[in-house]
């Protein structure tokens, strides 16, 4: 069951409330006795491994390889 805490009281207990939420508890913040916001733990971040998109992108023809060529001296000068 979620605990309802008035925002005024939550100001003085914020560190404790955040720790409780981190441990999995849901805290409802109320304003003038009415539910206003919810303090919940973050979902664990998913780990991404380098190369997770390997093999999903293909260059279909030689025209696309033009995009990968190094810039000429003239093109580099235009960027400066």
Secondary structure, DSSP 8 states (H G I E B T S, - for coil): --EEEEHHHHHHHHHHHHHHHHTT--EEEEETTEEEEEE----------TTTTTTS----SHHHHGGGS---HHHHHHH-
